[in-house]
Amino acid sequence: MIIQPKVREYICTTAHPLGCAQSVRNQAKYAQRLGTVLGPRKVLIIGCSTGYGLASRITALENCQAATLGIMFERPSNGKRTATPGWYNTAEFHHIAEEKGIYAKTVNGDAFSREIKEKTIQVIREDLGKVDLVVYSLAAPRRTDIQGRTWNSCLKTTGKAFTEKSLDLRTNQIVEKTIFPATEEEVESTIKVMGGEDWADWIRALKEADVLTENAMTLAYSYIGPELTYPIYYHGTIGAAKQHLHHTMKEINETWPDVHACISINKGLVTQASAAIPVVPLYFSILYKVMKEAGTHENCIQQITRLFTGKLFGPTGMDTDNDGFIRMDDLELKPEIQNRVKECWKAVTTENLKDYCDLEGYWEDFYHMFGFGYSNIDYNQDVNPEVTIPDLVS
Ligand code: NAD
């Protein structure tokens, strides 16, 4: 099959197996160069196949030499359609782990379900005994809870409607976008999907099955962002869910004193989840330009390796703020960065887009997520879309 990108607004409906493999190899090489730290030995990563979860799995392998069990929700190729990028990423991750002789297994299925939690526990019992780190890195549009009720998340503001500049990714034009407030039900539903309830459900299930080591750690990822995006992010439906997640961290720590729950507030980056949020792509493309000019831009693997080797398991111990959060958004939120972003935000128009936005960088990251845009890959060559993941549990 000749596989070319097919982009529809903020999603690409095809993925290239060789390009995804290349992307995983590049991340692994980057992590490997940083050396090892004394970190976890056996890691469960819920949401392991793309974005921050994949970077966490690579870092656990390369910088901690840890065995990893991943949970993902990905689709294989049926011969006519390509697989999802997370499928190809995971296949390559397994090859790297195999080359190193380090355990890796992946469970493909709905992490919100009781069935996948039970299956995961069974694999831990049989293969690992216990795990000492659980990374929770899910980003999902919907959740069917264990009572069988389905909740949908939405990306809306709360309170009153909000109108702001936005980047139309189809035409590269600056447009005005109005985001209407969510109903109470929509806020509740988004909290159900992206809040902390399922994180706590996982920890409860793992504790009850006695598959966590004493003093095991669990880590979830969050985002706050600058005031500029508060109306759509932090004060929007997704922010309400993140605040629930933050509260869950305290709840887990109080309920299970021998489990250490923590949250890392990460930098805003183009991933499949974040590309879908209105207004945010314009902010990201300005931020990329400003941070690249300042020499402080980081991608997923750079964020997570800095987290693991510096702020989590580094020689100086865990580095948290007064709320107990690890601030990987420290460089993004520096006043000089945000002041410059605000200036660019005010000045940007369709005509001067290139002066203020790193559109190339935005699109490069976007295409790389789906395995496209690598100069050493010939995208006119026939390639087999059907890739097997060794040690897949489905
Ligand atoms: P992503 O879309 O790249 O990854 C989501 C992962 O979740 C994938 O591995 C996918 O397979 C898995 N997944 C989704 N639904 C699932 C289900 N039902 N069952 C099992 N697996 C499922 O997302 P991301 O941007 O890496 O986000 C991960 C976390 O990081 C989220 O909590 C997000 O809010 C947070 N975060 C993201 C950013 C950002 O800018 N991208 C910034 C800070 C924090």
Boltz pocket constraint, residues with backbone or C-beta under 6 A from the ligand:
constraints:
  - pocket:
      binder: B
      contacts: [[A, 46], [A, 47], [A, 48], [A, 49], [A, 50], [A, 51], [A, 52], [A, 53], [A, 71], [A, 72], [A, 73], [A, 74], [A, 86], [A, 109], [A, 110], [A, 111], [A, 112], [A, 136], [A, 137], [A, 138], [A, 139], [A, 140], [A, 141], [A, 142], [A, 221], [A, 222], [A, 223], [A, 264], [A, 265], [A, 266], [A, 267], [A, 268], [A, 269], [A, 270], [A, 271], [A, 272], [A, 273], [A, 274]]
      max_distance: 6.0
